[in-house]
Amino acid sequence: MTWNLDSSRPIYAQIAEQVRLDIISGLYQPGTKLSSVRELAAQAKVNPNTMQKALAELERSGLVHSMRTSGRFITEDTDMIKQMKEDLATDQIKEFLEKMSSMGFQPQDTLELIEKILKEEQP
């Protein structure tokens, strides 16, 4: 996994966000065992306490769960993963539509532009 971390936001939040994206995009399959906190921290070049905080946040959200003495695992709740994926996509679309609106595009104009680009992209 490539860790793209910057100092503009808390590192633990960026780590949690990246792991969340990796889960909803399918990089981590449901039920997959995560590497240890120390291994993940070494990979990301962060303090283990920072990685622990990020994983604790993912546990609170339900995407990750701990099994005593066995480690942490990705949830097997595929419905939750699907819902999180849809929620994230919805947020991205709303942000995109707001940007288009600020440039003066009406919703129908935006839709026509998207359709035009999709037709150009097809082989």
Contacts in CASP RR format, 6 or more apart in sequence:
PFRMAT RR
TARGET T0000
AUTHOR 0000-0000-0000
METHOD contacts of the structure
MODEL  1
MTWNLDSSRPIYAQIAEQVRLDIISGLYQPGTKLSSVRELAAQAKVNPNT
MQKALAELERSGLVHSMRTSGRFITEDTDMIKQMKEDLATDQIKEFLEKM
SSMGFQPQDTLELIEKILKEEQP
1 18 0 8 1.000
1 22 0 8 1.000
1 27 0 8 1.000
1 43 0 8 1.000
3 15 0 8 1.000
3 18 0 8 1.000
3 43 0 8 1.000
3 44 0 8 1.000
3 45 0 8 1.000
3 46 0 8 1.000
4 14 0 8 1.000
4 18 0 8 1.000
5 11 0 8 1.000
5 14 0 8 1.000
5 15 0 8 1.000
5 44 0 8 1.000
5 46 0 8 1.000
6 14 0 8 1.000
11 46 0 8 1.000
11 50 0 8 1.000
11 54 0 8 1.000
12 50 0 8 1.000
12 51 0 8 1.000
12 53 0 8 1.000
12 54 0 8 1.000
12 57 0 8 1.000
13 54 0 8 1.000
13 57 0 8 1.000
15 44 0 8 1.000
15 46 0 8 1.000
15 50 0 8 1.000
15 51 0 8 1.000
15 54 0 8 1.000
16 54 0 8 1.000
16 55 0 8 1.000
16 57 0 8 1.000
16 58 0 8 1.000
19 28 0 8 1.000
19 54 0 8 1.000
19 55 0 8 1.000
19 58 0 8 1.000
19 63 0 8 1.000
19 64 0 8 1.000
20 58 0 8 1.000
20 61 0 8 1.000
20 63 0 8 1.000
20 84 0 8 1.000
21 88 0 8 1.000
22 28 0 8 1.000
23 63 0 8 1.000
23 74 0 8 1.000
23 75 0 8 1.000
23 81 0 8 1.000
23 84 0 8 1.000
24 81 0 8 1.000
24 84 0 8 1.000
24 85 0 8 1.000
24 88 0 8 1.000
25 85 0 8 1.000
28 34 0 8 1.000
28 74 0 8 1.000
29 74 0 8 1.000
30 74 0 8 1.000
30 75 0 8 1.000
30 76 0 8 1.000
30 77 0 8 1.000
30 78 0 8 1.000
30 81 0 8 1.000
31 73 0 8 1.000
31 74 0 8 1.000
31 75 0 8 1.000
31 76 0 8 1.000
32 73 0 8 1.000
32 74 0 8 1.000
33 70 0 8 1.000
33 71 0 8 1.000
33 72 0 8 1.000
33 73 0 8 1.000
34 40 0 8 1.000
34 55 0 8 1.000
34 64 0 8 1.000
34 71 0 8 1.000
34 72 0 8 1.000
34 73 0 8 1.000
34 74 0 8 1.000
35 43 0 8 1.000
36 71 0 8 1.000
37 48 0 8 1.000
37 51 0 8 1.000
37 52 0 8 1.000
37 55 0 8 1.000
38 48 0 8 1.000
40 51 0 8 1.000
40 55 0 8 1.000
41 47 0 8 1.000
41 48 0 8 1.000
41 50 0 8 1.000
41 51 0 8 1.000
44 51 0 8 1.000
55 64 0 8 1.000
55 72 0 8 1.000
58 64 0 8 1.000
59 65 0 8 1.000
59 66 0 8 1.000
59 72 0 8 1.000
62 75 0 8 1.000
62 77 0 8 1.000
62 80 0 8 1.000
63 74 0 8 1.000
63 75 0 8 1.000
63 80 0 8 1.000
63 81 0 8 1.000
63 84 0 8 1.000
64 72 0 8 1.000
64 73 0 8 1.000
64 74 0 8 1.000
64 75 0 8 1.000
65 72 0 8 1.000
65 73 0 8 1.000
65 75 0 8 1.000
66 72 0 8 1.000
66 73 0 8 1.000
67 73 0 8 1.000
75 81 0 8 1.000
97 107 0 8 1.000
97 110 0 8 1.000
100 109 0 8 1.000
100 110 0 8 1.000
101 107 0 8 1.000
105 113 0 8 1.000
END
